[in-house]
Amino acid sequence: MSHGITAMNHGQGFASNLATGFLVILASTFGLPVSTTHVSVGSLSGIGFATGQASPKTIASIVLSWLVTLPIAAAIAGMACLVIARFE
């Protein structure tokens, strides 16, 4: 995942993993559902933006996939719920 978003050295990779772990644990402490993958992509993007090496094309495709999958998943789940309700 990191090679597509930005180039980084070992220290930057460690910082990304540290930030991801910290944020996931913090969110879990407060009972907030977070995706480890989304948090990791965010930390990798942050490193890319900070170093000026972020791949805009890769980040744009990731953001687009996040925006598209939510309504599509909702539509599929809604349709499945309606189909199942007809058989109850």
PyMOL Python script that loads the backbone (N, CA, C, O; Angstrom):
from pymol import cmd

cmd.read_pdbstr("""\
ATOM      1  N   MET A   1       0.833  -1.190   0.000  1.00  0.00           N
ATOM      2  CA  MET A   1       0.000   0.000   0.000  1.00  0.00           C
ATOM      3  C   MET A   1       0.878   1.254   0.000  1.00  0.00           C
ATOM      4  O   MET A   1       0.585   2.217  -0.709  1.00  0.00           O
ATOM      5  N   SER A   2       1.936   1.244   0.782  1.00  0.00           N
ATOM      6  CA  SER A   2       2.737   2.464   0.925  1.00  0.00           C
ATOM      7  C   SER A   2       3.484   2.828  -0.351  1.00  0.00           C
ATOM      8  O   SER A   2       3.668   4.012  -0.633  1.00  0.00           O
ATOM      9  N   HIS A   3       3.913   1.847  -1.122  1.00  0.00           N
ATOM     10  CA  HIS A   3       4.684   2.159  -2.324  1.00  0.00           C
ATOM     11  C   HIS A   3       3.863   2.936  -3.341  1.00  0.00           C
ATOM     12  O   HIS A   3       4.416   3.730  -4.102  1.00  0.00           O
ATOM     13  N   GLY A   4       2.548   2.721  -3.368  1.00  0.00           N
ATOM     14  CA  GLY A   4       1.705   3.433  -4.306  1.00  0.00           C
ATOM     15  C   GLY A   4       1.378   4.849  -3.862  1.00  0.00           C
ATOM     16  O   GLY A   4       1.143   5.720  -4.700  1.00  0.00           O
ATOM     17  N   ILE A   5       1.360   5.091  -2.561  1.00  0.00           N
ATOM     18  CA  ILE A   5       0.982   6.402  -2.040  1.00  0.00           C
ATOM     19  C   ILE A   5       2.162   7.351  -2.003  1.00  0.00           C
ATOM     20  O   ILE A   5       2.049   8.496  -2.442  1.00  0.00           O
ATOM     21  N   THR A   6       3.284   6.897  -1.489  1.00  0.00           N
ATOM     22  CA  THR A   6       4.455   7.762  -1.366  1.00  0.00           C
ATOM     23  C   THR A   6       5.716   6.922  -1.161  1.00  0.00           C
ATOM     24  O   THR A   6       5.659   5.790  -0.682  1.00  0.00           O
ATOM     25  N   ALA A   7       6.826   7.492  -1.528  1.00  0.00           N
ATOM     26  CA  ALA A   7       8.116   6.872  -1.204  1.00  0.00           C
ATOM     27  C   ALA A   7       8.481   7.281   0.212  1.00  0.00           C
ATOM     28  O   ALA A   7       8.201   8.405   0.629  1.00  0.00           O
ATOM     29  N   MET A   8       9.107   6.369   0.956  1.00  0.00           N
ATOM     30  CA  MET A   8       9.483   6.720   2.329  1.00  0.00           C
ATOM     31  C   MET A   8      10.655   5.868   2.785  1.00  0.00           C
ATOM     32  O   MET A   8      10.935   4.803   2.234  1.00  0.00           O
ATOM     33  N   ASN A   9      11.324   6.368   3.803  1.00  0.00           N
ATOM     34  CA  ASN A   9      12.418   5.602   4.394  1.00  0.00           C
ATOM     35  C   ASN A   9      11.886   4.811   5.592  1.00  0.00           C
ATOM     36  O   ASN A   9      10.699   4.877   5.909  1.00  0.00           O
ATOM     37  N   HIS A  10      12.766   4.073   6.247  1.00  0.00           N
ATOM     38  CA  HIS A  10      12.339   3.220   7.356  1.00  0.00           C
ATOM     39  C   HIS A  10      11.753   4.021   8.517  1.00  0.00           C
ATOM     40  O   HIS A  10      10.768   3.606   9.128  1.00  0.00           O
ATOM     41  N   GLY A  11      12.355   5.157   8.814  1.00  0.00           N
ATOM     42  CA  GLY A  11      11.857   5.993   9.911  1.00  0.00           C
ATOM     43  C   GLY A  11      10.459   6.518   9.630  1.00  0.00           C
ATOM     44  O   GLY A  11       9.612   6.558  10.522  1.00  0.00           O
ATOM     45  N   GLN A  12      10.221   6.919   8.391  1.00  0.00           N
ATOM     46  CA  GLN A  12       8.884   7.403   8.031  1.00  0.00           C
ATOM     47  C   GLN A  12       7.865   6.270   8.072  1.00  0.00           C
ATOM     48  O   GLN A  12       6.724   6.477   8.485  1.00  0.00           O
ATOM     49  N   GLY A  13       8.267   5.080   7.649  1.00  0.00           N
ATOM     50  CA  GLY A  13       7.385   3.917   7.747  1.00  0.00           C
ATOM     51  C   GLY A  13       7.031   3.604   9.189  1.00  0.00           C
ATOM     52  O   GLY A  13       5.885   3.288   9.506  1.00  0.00           O
ATOM     53  N   PHE A  14       8.037   3.697  10.067  1.00  0.00           N
ATOM     54  CA  PHE A  14       7.794   3.474  11.486  1.00  0.00           C
ATOM     55  C   PHE A  14       6.831   4.519  12.041  1.00  0.00           C
ATOM     56  O   PHE A  14       5.921   4.191  12.802  1.00  0.00           O
ATOM     57  N   ALA A  15       7.035   5.773  11.660  1.00  0.00           N
ATOM     58  CA  ALA A  15       6.153   6.844  12.127  1.00  0.00           C
ATOM     59  C   ALA A  15       4.718   6.602  11.662  1.00  0.00           C
ATOM     60  O   ALA A  15       3.772   6.830  12.415  1.00  0.00           O
ATOM     61  N   SER A  16       4.559   6.147  10.436  1.00  0.00           N
ATOM     62  CA  SER A  16       3.229   5.853   9.917  1.00  0.00           C
ATOM     63  C   SER A  16       2.560   4.734  10.709  1.00  0.00           C
ATOM     64  O   SER A  16       1.395   4.845  11.091  1.00  0.00           O
ATOM     65  N   ASN A  17       3.303   3.660  10.953  1.00  0.00           N
ATOM     66  CA  ASN A  17       2.736   2.551  11.727  1.00  0.00           C
ATOM     67  C   ASN A  17       2.439   2.956  13.166  1.00  0.00           C
ATOM     68  O   ASN A  17       1.438   2.526  13.739  1.00  0.00           O
ATOM     69  N   LEU A  18       3.294   3.771  13.744  1.00  0.00           N
ATOM     70  CA  LEU A  18       3.083   4.243  15.113  1.00  0.00           C
ATOM     71  C   LEU A  18       1.813   5.089  15.189  1.00  0.00           C
ATOM     72  O   LEU A  18       1.005   4.918  16.101  1.00  0.00           O
ATOM     73  N   ALA A  19       1.638   6.003  14.227  1.00  0.00           N
ATOM     74  CA  ALA A  19       0.434   6.845  14.199  1.00  0.00           C
ATOM     75  C   ALA A  19      -0.813   5.992  14.002  1.00  0.00           C
ATOM     76  O   ALA A  19      -1.833   6.220  14.653  1.00  0.00           O
ATOM     77  N   THR A  20      -0.736   5.019  13.113  1.00  0.00           N
ATOM     78  CA  THR A  20      -1.879   4.138  12.872  1.00  0.00           C
ATOM     79  C   THR A  20      -2.253   3.379  14.137  1.00  0.00           C
ATOM     80  O   THR A  20      -3.422   3.346  14.522  1.00  0.00           O
ATOM     81  N   GLY A  21      -1.274   2.774  14.776  1.00  0.00           N
ATOM     82  CA  GLY A  21      -1.539   2.023  16.001  1.00  0.00           C
ATOM     83  C   GLY A  21      -2.123   2.900  17.093  1.00  0.00           C
ATOM     84  O   GLY A  21      -3.079   2.510  17.763  1.00  0.00           O
ATOM     85  N   PHE A  22      -1.550   4.089  17.277  1.00  0.00           N
ATOM     86  CA  PHE A  22      -2.031   5.005  18.305  1.00  0.00           C
ATOM     87  C   PHE A  22      -3.480   5.404  18.049  1.00  0.00           C
ATOM     88  O   PHE A  22      -4.302   5.381  18.965  1.00  0.00           O
ATOM     89  N   LEU A  23      -3.794   5.771  16.807  1.00  0.00           N
ATOM     90  CA  LEU A  23      -5.156   6.222  16.504  1.00  0.00           C
ATOM     91  C   LEU A  23      -6.182   5.099  16.611  1.00  0.00           C
ATOM     92  O   LEU A  23      -7.303   5.332  17.065  1.00  0.00           O
ATOM     93  N   VAL A  24      -5.821   3.898  16.203  1.00  0.00           N
ATOM     94  CA  VAL A  24      -6.749   2.767  16.314  1.00  0.00           C
ATOM     95  C   VAL A  24      -7.005   2.441  17.792  1.00  0.00           C
ATOM     96  O   VAL A  24      -8.147   2.197  18.182  1.00  0.00           O
ATOM     97  N   ILE A  25      -5.965   2.436  18.600  1.00  0.00           N
ATOM     98  CA  ILE A  25      -6.144   2.167  20.030  1.00  0.00           C
ATOM     99  C   ILE A  25      -6.952   3.277  20.684  1.00  0.00           C
ATOM    100  O   ILE A  25      -7.823   2.996  21.507  1.00  0.00           O
ATOM    101  N   LEU A  26      -6.685   4.522  20.340  1.00  0.00           N
ATOM    102  CA  LEU A  26      -7.436   5.644  20.897  1.00  0.00           C
ATOM    103  C   LEU A  26      -8.907   5.550  20.517  1.00  0.00           C
ATOM    104  O   LEU A  26      -9.780   5.732  21.366  1.00  0.00           O
ATOM    105  N   ALA A  27      -9.184   5.270  19.257  1.00  0.00           N
ATOM    106  CA  ALA A  27     -10.574   5.142  18.810  1.00  0.00           C
ATOM    107  C   ALA A  27     -11.262   3.979  19.524  1.00  0.00           C
ATOM    108  O   ALA A  27     -12.425   4.091  19.912  1.00  0.00           O
ATOM    109  N   SER A  28     -10.556   2.877  19.698  1.00  0.00           N
ATOM    110  CA  SER A  28     -11.128   1.716  20.387  1.00  0.00           C
ATOM    111  C   SER A  28     -11.445   2.033  21.840  1.00  0.00           C
ATOM    112  O   SER A  28     -12.441   1.556  22.384  1.00  0.00           O
ATOM    113  N   THR A  29     -10.606   2.831  22.462  1.00  0.00           N
ATOM    114  CA  THR A  29     -10.833   3.230  23.848  1.00  0.00           C
ATOM    115  C   THR A  29     -12.158   3.954  24.000  1.00  0.00           C
ATOM    116  O   THR A  29     -12.850   3.792  25.005  1.00  0.00           O
ATOM    117  N   PHE A  30     -12.511   4.756  23.000  1.00  0.00           N
ATOM    118  CA  PHE A  30     -13.764   5.509  23.034  1.00  0.00           C
ATOM    119  C   PHE A  30     -14.911   4.780  22.329  1.00  0.00           C
ATOM    120  O   PHE A  30     -15.995   5.339  22.166  1.00  0.00           O
ATOM    121  N   GLY A  31     -14.672   3.535  21.912  1.00  0.00           N
ATOM    122  CA  GLY A  31     -15.719   2.755  21.271  1.00  0.00           C
ATOM    123  C   GLY A  31     -16.068   3.220  19.868  1.00  0.00           C
ATOM    124  O   GLY A  31     -17.176   2.981  19.389  1.00  0.00           O
ATOM    125  N   LEU A  32     -15.121   3.887  19.204  1.00  0.00           N
ATOM    126  CA  LEU A  32     -15.372   4.385  17.854  1.00  0.00           C
ATOM    127  C   LEU A  32     -14.941   3.343  16.824  1.00  0.00           C
ATOM    128  O   LEU A  32     -13.814   2.849  16.872  1.00  0.00           O
ATOM    129  N   PRO A  33     -15.822   3.013  15.907  1.00  0.00           N
ATOM    130  CA  PRO A  33     -15.435   2.038  14.881  1.00  0.00           C
ATOM    131  C   PRO A  33     -14.586   2.698  13.800  1.00  0.00           C
ATOM    132  O   PRO A  33     -15.067   3.584  13.094  1.00  0.00           O
ATOM    133  N   VAL A  34     -13.366   2.290  13.669  1.00  0.00           N
ATOM    134  CA  VAL A  34     -12.490   2.827  12.626  1.00  0.00           C
ATOM    135  C   VAL A  34     -11.875   1.677  11.842  1.00  0.00           C
ATOM    136  O   VAL A  34     -11.673   0.583  12.369  1.00  0.00           O
ATOM    137  N   SER A  35     -11.590   1.939  10.607  1.00  0.00           N
ATOM    138  CA  SER A  35     -10.928   0.957   9.762  1.00  0.00           C
ATOM    139  C   SER A  35      -9.422   1.150   9.871  1.00  0.00           C
ATOM    140  O   SER A  35      -8.910   2.244   9.637  1.00  0.00           O
ATOM    141  N   THR A  36      -8.728   0.097  10.223  1.00  0.00           N
ATOM    142  CA  THR A  36      -7.274   0.166  10.319  1.00  0.00           C
ATOM    143  C   THR A  36      -6.672   0.553   8.972  1.00  0.00           C
ATOM    144  O   THR A  36      -5.701   1.307   8.912  1.00  0.00           O
ATOM    145  N   THR A  37      -7.249   0.035   7.900  1.00  0.00           N
ATOM    146  CA  THR A  37      -6.753   0.366   6.562  1.00  0.00           C
ATOM    147  C   THR A  37      -6.927   1.844   6.264  1.00  0.00           C
ATOM    148  O   THR A  37      -6.018   2.477   5.728  1.00  0.00           O
ATOM    149  N   HIS A  38      -8.082   2.404   6.603  1.00  0.00           N
ATOM    150  CA  HIS A  38      -8.309   3.827   6.350  1.00  0.00           C
ATOM    151  C   HIS A  38      -7.356   4.691   7.160  1.00  0.00           C
ATOM    152  O   HIS A  38      -6.819   5.675   6.652  1.00  0.00           O
ATOM    153  N   VAL A  39      -7.145   4.325   8.416  1.00  0.00           N
ATOM    154  CA  VAL A  39      -6.224   5.088   9.261  1.00  0.00           C
ATOM    155  C   VAL A  39      -4.807   4.991   8.701  1.00  0.00           C
ATOM    156  O   VAL A  39      -4.079   5.984   8.669  1.00  0.00           O
ATOM    157  N   SER A  40      -4.420   3.806   8.265  1.00  0.00           N
ATOM    158  CA  SER A  40      -3.080   3.623   7.706  1.00  0.00           C
ATOM    159  C   SER A  40      -2.897   4.435   6.430  1.00  0.00           C
ATOM    160  O   SER A  40      -1.859   5.066   6.235  1.00  0.00           O
ATOM    161  N   VAL A  41      -3.897   4.418   5.569  1.00  0.00           N
ATOM    162  CA  VAL A  41      -3.823   5.221   4.335  1.00  0.00           C
ATOM    163  C   VAL A  41      -3.712   6.704   4.686  1.00  0.00           C
ATOM    164  O   VAL A  41      -2.975   7.444   4.035  1.00  0.00           O
ATOM    165  N   GLY A  42      -4.436   7.132   5.702  1.00  0.00           N
ATOM    166  CA  GLY A  42      -4.346   8.526   6.131  1.00  0.00           C
ATOM    167  C   GLY A  42      -2.962   8.895   6.621  1.00  0.00           C
ATOM    168  O   GLY A  42      -2.448   9.965   6.295  1.00  0.00           O
ATOM    169  N   SER A  43      -2.355   8.016   7.400  1.00  0.00           N
ATOM    170  CA  SER A  43      -1.011   8.328   7.917  1.00  0.00           C
ATOM    171  C   SER A  43       0.028   8.299   6.795  1.00  0.00           C
ATOM    172  O   SER A  43       0.944   9.121   6.772  1.00  0.00           O
ATOM    173  N   LEU A  44      -0.116   7.354   5.870  1.00  0.00           N
ATOM    174  CA  LEU A  44       0.805   7.320   4.727  1.00  0.00           C
ATOM    175  C   LEU A  44       0.634   8.567   3.851  1.00  0.00           C
ATOM    176  O   LEU A  44       1.616   9.124   3.360  1.00  0.00           O
ATOM    177  N   SER A  45      -0.594   8.992   3.664  1.00  0.00           N
ATOM    178  CA  SER A  45      -0.843  10.205   2.877  1.00  0.00           C
ATOM    179  C   SER A  45      -0.254  11.425   3.565  1.00  0.00           C
ATOM    180  O   SER A  45       0.292  12.315   2.912  1.00  0.00           O
ATOM    181  N   GLY A  46      -0.368  11.460   4.883  1.00  0.00           N
ATOM    182  CA  GLY A  46       0.208  12.572   5.637  1.00  0.00           C
ATOM    183  C   GLY A  46       1.710  12.669   5.458  1.00  0.00           C
ATOM    184  O   GLY A  46       2.257  13.762   5.311  1.00  0.00           O
ATOM    185  N   ILE A  47       2.374  11.523   5.470  1.00  0.00           N
ATOM    186  CA  ILE A  47       3.817  11.513   5.240  1.00  0.00           C
ATOM    187  C   ILE A  47       4.113  11.986   3.817  1.00  0.00           C
ATOM    188  O   ILE A  47       5.039  12.764   3.589  1.00  0.00           O
ATOM    189  N   GLY A  48       3.317  11.506   2.871  1.00  0.00           N
ATOM    190  CA  GLY A  48       3.510  11.927   1.476  1.00  0.00           C
ATOM    191  C   GLY A  48       3.321  13.416   1.287  1.00  0.00           C
ATOM    192  O   GLY A  48       4.087  14.055   0.566  1.00  0.00           O
ATOM    193  N   PHE A  49       2.302  13.977   1.931  1.00  0.00           N
ATOM    194  CA  PHE A  49       2.079  15.422   1.815  1.00  0.00           C
ATOM    195  C   PHE A  49       3.187  16.209   2.504  1.00  0.00           C
ATOM    196  O   PHE A  49       3.626  17.244   2.005  1.00  0.00           O
ATOM    197  N   ALA A  50       3.640  15.708   3.662  1.00  0.00           N
ATOM    198  CA  ALA A  50       4.697  16.401   4.404  1.00  0.00           C
ATOM    199  C   ALA A  50       6.010  16.418   3.642  1.00  0.00           C
ATOM    200  O   ALA A  50       6.757  17.394   3.706  1.00  0.00           O
ATOM    201  N   THR A  51       6.295  15.335   2.917  1.00  0.00           N
ATOM    202  CA  THR A  51       7.555  15.265   2.178  1.00  0.00           C
ATOM    203  C   THR A  51       7.430  15.763   0.737  1.00  0.00           C
ATOM    204  O   THR A  51       8.427  15.904   0.031  1.00  0.00           O
ATOM    205  N   GLY A  52       6.201  16.025   0.315  1.00  0.00           N
ATOM    206  CA  GLY A  52       5.979  16.480  -1.057  1.00  0.00           C
ATOM    207  C   GLY A  52       6.072  15.368  -2.087  1.00  0.00           C
ATOM    208  O   GLY A  52       6.201  15.638  -3.281  1.00  0.00           O
ATOM    209  N   GLN A  53       6.009  14.111  -1.634  1.00  0.00           N
ATOM    210  CA  GLN A  53       6.146  12.979  -2.540  1.00  0.00           C
ATOM    211  C   GLN A  53       4.856  12.173  -2.684  1.00  0.00           C
ATOM    212  O   GLN A  53       4.882  11.057  -3.203  1.00  0.00           O
ATOM    213  N   ALA A  54       3.738  12.721  -2.235  1.00  0.00           N
ATOM    214  CA  ALA A  54       2.466  12.007  -2.338  1.00  0.00           C
ATOM    215  C   ALA A  54       2.073  11.854  -3.803  1.00  0.00           C
ATOM    216  O   ALA A  54       2.283  12.757  -4.613  1.00  0.00           O
ATOM    217  N   SER A  55       1.507  10.712  -4.124  1.00  0.00           N
ATOM    218  CA  SER A  55       1.034  10.455  -5.481  1.00  0.00           C
ATOM    219  C   SER A  55      -0.421  10.902  -5.578  1.00  0.00           C
ATOM    220  O   SER A  55      -1.315  10.196  -5.112  1.00  0.00           O
ATOM    221  N   PRO A  56      -0.669  12.072  -6.179  1.00  0.00           N
ATOM    222  CA  PRO A  56      -2.044  12.574  -6.251  1.00  0.00           C
ATOM    223  C   PRO A  56      -3.000  11.599  -6.942  1.00  0.00           C
ATOM    224  O   PRO A  56      -4.161  11.483  -6.550  1.00  0.00           O
ATOM    225  N   LYS A  57      -2.515  10.902  -7.963  1.00  0.00           N
ATOM    226  CA  LYS A  57      -3.366   9.963  -8.697  1.00  0.00           C
ATOM    227  C   LYS A  57      -3.800   8.808  -7.791  1.00  0.00           C
ATOM    228  O   LYS A  57      -4.971   8.427  -7.782  1.00  0.00           O
ATOM    229  N   THR A  58      -2.868   8.263  -7.042  1.00  0.00           N
ATOM    230  CA  THR A  58      -3.187   7.147  -6.145  1.00  0.00           C
ATOM    231  C   THR A  58      -4.121   7.599  -5.037  1.00  0.00           C
ATOM    232  O   THR A  58      -5.101   6.918  -4.737  1.00  0.00           O
ATOM    233  N   ILE A  59      -3.833   8.736  -4.427  1.00  0.00           N
ATOM    234  CA  ILE A  59      -4.676   9.238  -3.339  1.00  0.00           C
ATOM    235  C   ILE A  59      -6.070   9.569  -3.858  1.00  0.00           C
ATOM    236  O   ILE A  59      -7.057   9.287  -3.179  1.00  0.00           O
ATOM    237  N   ALA A  60      -6.172  10.161  -5.046  1.00  0.00           N
ATOM    238  CA  ALA A  60      -7.482  10.467  -5.625  1.00  0.00           C
ATOM    239  C   ALA A  60      -8.283   9.197  -5.871  1.00  0.00           C
ATOM    240  O   ALA A  60      -9.490   9.174  -5.631  1.00  0.00           O
ATOM    241  N   SER A  61      -7.632   8.144  -6.347  1.00  0.00           N
ATOM    242  CA  SER A  61      -8.358   6.899  -6.601  1.00  0.00           C
ATOM    243  C   SER A  61      -8.825   6.254  -5.294  1.00  0.00           C
ATOM    244  O   SER A  61      -9.896   5.648  -5.248  1.00  0.00           O
ATOM    245  N   ILE A  62      -8.031   6.382  -4.243  1.00  0.00           N
ATOM    246  CA  ILE A  62      -8.430   5.846  -2.943  1.00  0.00           C
ATOM    247  C   ILE A  62      -9.631   6.610  -2.400  1.00  0.00           C
ATOM    248  O   ILE A  62     -10.600   6.004  -1.944  1.00  0.00           O
ATOM    249  N   VAL A  63      -9.569   7.930  -2.447  1.00  0.00           N
ATOM    250  CA  VAL A  63     -10.677   8.755  -1.955  1.00  0.00           C
ATOM    251  C   VAL A  63     -11.944   8.476  -2.767  1.00  0.00           C
ATOM    252  O   VAL A  63     -13.030   8.367  -2.199  1.00  0.00           O
ATOM    253  N   LEU A  64     -11.813   8.362  -4.070  1.00  0.00           N
ATOM    254  CA  LEU A  64     -12.967   8.058  -4.918  1.00  0.00           C
ATOM    255  C   LEU A  64     -13.569   6.705  -4.543  1.00  0.00           C
ATOM    256  O   LEU A  64     -14.789   6.564  -4.469  1.00  0.00           O
ATOM    257  N   SER A  65     -12.721   5.722  -4.310  1.00  0.00           N
ATOM    258  CA  SER A  65     -13.251   4.404  -3.931  1.00  0.00           C
ATOM    259  C   SER A  65     -13.980   4.465  -2.597  1.00  0.00           C
ATOM    260  O   SER A  65     -14.985   3.776  -2.418  1.00  0.00           O
ATOM    261  N   TRP A  66     -13.496   5.275  -1.653  1.00  0.00           N
ATOM    262  CA  TRP A  66     -14.192   5.429  -0.376  1.00  0.00           C
ATOM    263  C   TRP A  66     -15.551   6.090  -0.580  1.00  0.00           C
ATOM    264  O   TRP A  66     -16.537   5.685   0.037  1.00  0.00           O
ATOM    265  N   LEU A  67     -15.609   7.099  -1.436  1.00  0.00           N
ATOM    266  CA  LEU A  67     -16.863   7.809  -1.670  1.00  0.00           C
ATOM    267  C   LEU A  67     -17.884   6.952  -2.412  1.00  0.00           C
ATOM    268  O   LEU A  67     -19.087   7.082  -2.184  1.00  0.00           O
ATOM    269  N   VAL A  68     -17.418   6.091  -3.286  1.00  0.00           N
ATOM    270  CA  VAL A  68     -18.309   5.271  -4.098  1.00  0.00           C
ATOM    271  C   VAL A  68     -18.807   4.043  -3.333  1.00  0.00           C
ATOM    272  O   VAL A  68     -19.970   3.663  -3.471  1.00  0.00           O
ATOM    273  N   THR A  69     -17.949   3.424  -2.537  1.00  0.00           N
ATOM    274  CA  THR A  69     -18.329   2.172  -1.893  1.00  0.00           C
ATOM    275  C   THR A  69     -19.411   2.336  -0.834  1.00  0.00           C
ATOM    276  O   THR A  69     -20.212   1.421  -0.644  1.00  0.00           O
ATOM    277  N   LEU A  70     -19.462   3.460  -0.146  1.00  0.00           N
ATOM    278  CA  LEU A  70     -20.472   3.639   0.900  1.00  0.00           C
ATOM    279  C   LEU A  70     -21.889   3.599   0.331  1.00  0.00           C
ATOM    280  O   LEU A  70     -22.697   2.800   0.803  1.00  0.00           O
ATOM    281  N   PRO A  71     -22.227   4.425  -0.662  1.00  0.00           N
ATOM    282  CA  PRO A  71     -23.601   4.349  -1.176  1.00  0.00           C
ATOM    283  C   PRO A  71     -23.902   3.036  -1.899  1.00  0.00           C
ATOM    284  O   PRO A  71     -25.036   2.560  -1.858  1.00  0.00           O
ATOM    285  N   ILE A  72     -22.915   2.453  -2.553  1.00  0.00           N
ATOM    286  CA  ILE A  72     -23.149   1.171  -3.234  1.00  0.00           C
ATOM    287  C   ILE A  72     -23.422   0.075  -2.210  1.00  0.00           C
ATOM    288  O   ILE A  72     -24.334  -0.732  -2.395  1.00  0.00           O
ATOM    289  N   ALA A  73     -22.647   0.039  -1.140  1.00  0.00           N
ATOM    290  CA  ALA A  73     -22.878  -0.956  -0.086  1.00  0.00           C
ATOM    291  C   ALA A  73     -24.243  -0.749   0.556  1.00  0.00           C
ATOM    292  O   ALA A  73     -24.946  -1.717   0.846  1.00  0.00           O
ATOM    293  N   ALA A  74     -24.623   0.505   0.781  1.00  0.00           N
ATOM    294  CA  ALA A  74     -25.939   0.793   1.362  1.00  0.00           C
ATOM    295  C   ALA A  74     -27.054   0.318   0.435  1.00  0.00           C
ATOM    296  O   ALA A  74     -28.037  -0.262   0.898  1.00  0.00           O
ATOM    297  N   ALA A  75     -26.914   0.556  -0.854  1.00  0.00           N
ATOM    298  CA  ALA A  75     -27.934   0.134  -1.815  1.00  0.00           C
ATOM    299  C   ALA A  75     -28.053  -1.388  -1.870  1.00  0.00           C
ATOM    300  O   ALA A  75     -29.161  -1.926  -1.878  1.00  0.00           O
ATOM    301  N   ILE A  76     -26.918  -2.078  -1.908  1.00  0.00           N
ATOM    302  CA  ILE A  76     -26.942  -3.536  -1.954  1.00  0.00           C
ATOM    303  C   ILE A  76     -27.552  -4.108  -0.672  1.00  0.00           C
ATOM    304  O   ILE A  76     -28.357  -5.037  -0.730  1.00  0.00           O
ATOM    305  N   ALA A  77     -27.176  -3.561   0.469  1.00  0.00           N
ATOM    306  CA  ALA A  77     -27.737  -4.037   1.737  1.00  0.00           C
ATOM    307  C   ALA A  77     -29.235  -3.758   1.806  1.00  0.00           C
ATOM    308  O   ALA A  77     -30.000  -4.596   2.282  1.00  0.00           O
ATOM    309  N   GLY A  78     -29.657  -2.589   1.335  1.00  0.00           N
ATOM    310  CA  GLY A  78     -31.088  -2.269   1.326  1.00  0.00           C
ATOM    311  C   GLY A  78     -31.874  -3.211   0.443  1.00  0.00           C
ATOM    312  O   GLY A  78     -32.950  -3.673   0.823  1.00  0.00           O
ATOM    313  N   MET A  79     -31.342  -3.503  -0.741  1.00  0.00           N
ATOM    314  CA  MET A  79     -32.013  -4.441  -1.646  1.00  0.00           C
ATOM    315  C   MET A  79     -32.068  -5.844  -1.042  1.00  0.00           C
ATOM    316  O   MET A  79     -33.092  -6.522  -1.130  1.00  0.00           O
ATOM    317  N   ALA A  80     -30.974  -6.275  -0.435  1.00  0.00           N
ATOM    318  CA  ALA A  80     -30.943  -7.587   0.201  1.00  0.00           C
ATOM    319  C   ALA A  80     -31.965  -7.663   1.329  1.00  0.00           C
ATOM    320  O   ALA A  80     -32.634  -8.683   1.494  1.00  0.00           O
ATOM    321  N   CYS A  81     -32.086  -6.596   2.099  1.00  0.00           N
ATOM    322  CA  CYS A  81     -33.045  -6.545   3.195  1.00  0.00           C
ATOM    323  C   CYS A  81     -34.479  -6.655   2.658  1.00  0.00           C
ATOM    324  O   CYS A  81     -35.299  -7.371   3.231  1.00  0.00           O
ATOM    325  N   LEU A  82     -34.783  -5.950   1.564  1.00  0.00           N
ATOM    326  CA  LEU A  82     -36.108  -6.026   0.967  1.00  0.00           C
ATOM    327  C   LEU A  82     -36.413  -7.418   0.429  1.00  0.00           C
ATOM    328  O   LEU A  82     -37.525  -7.918   0.601  1.00  0.00           O
ATOM    329  N   VAL A  83     -35.452  -8.039  -0.210  1.00  0.00           N
ATOM    330  CA  VAL A  83     -35.631  -9.391  -0.744  1.00  0.00           C
ATOM    331  C   VAL A  83     -35.861 -10.385   0.400  1.00  0.00           C
ATOM    332  O   VAL A  83     -36.759 -11.223   0.322  1.00  0.00           O
ATOM    333  N   ILE A  84     -35.072 -10.293   1.435  1.00  0.00           N
ATOM    334  CA  ILE A  84     -35.214 -11.207   2.570  1.00  0.00           C
ATOM    335  C   ILE A  84     -36.540 -10.977   3.273  1.00  0.00           C
ATOM    336  O   ILE A  84     -37.188 -11.933   3.699  1.00  0.00           O
ATOM    337  N   ALA A  85     -36.952  -9.728   3.399  1.00  0.00           N
ATOM    338  CA  ALA A  85     -38.235  -9.417   4.075  1.00  0.00           C
ATOM    339  C   ALA A  85     -39.414 -10.018   3.324  1.00  0.00           C
ATOM    340  O   ALA A  85     -40.414 -10.359   3.955  1.00  0.00           O
ATOM    341  N   ARG A  86     -39.343 -10.159   2.031  1.00  0.00           N
ATOM    342  CA  ARG A  86     -40.434 -10.745   1.247  1.00  0.00           C
ATOM    343  C   ARG A  86     -40.612 -12.223   1.551  1.00  0.00           C
ATOM    344  O   ARG A  86     -41.714 -12.749   1.391  1.00  0.00           O
ATOM    345  N   PHE A  87     -39.562 -12.906   1.985  1.00  0.00           N
ATOM    346  CA  PHE A  87     -39.627 -14.324   2.240  1.00  0.00           C
ATOM    347  C   PHE A  87     -39.906 -14.656   3.705  1.00  0.00           C
ATOM    348  O   PHE A  87     -39.973 -15.832   4.063  1.00  0.00           O
ATOM    349  N   GLU A  88     -40.066 -13.673   4.533  1.00  0.00           N
ATOM    350  CA  GLU A  88     -40.336 -13.923   5.949  1.00  0.00           C
ATOM    351  C   GLU A  88     -41.813 -14.082   6.196  1.00  0.00           C
ATOM    352  O   GLU A  88     -42.229 -14.300   7.334  1.00  0.00           O
TER     353      GLU A  88
END
""", "prot")
cmd.dss("prot")
cmd.show_as("cartoon", "prot")
cmd.util.cbc("prot")
cmd.orient("prot")
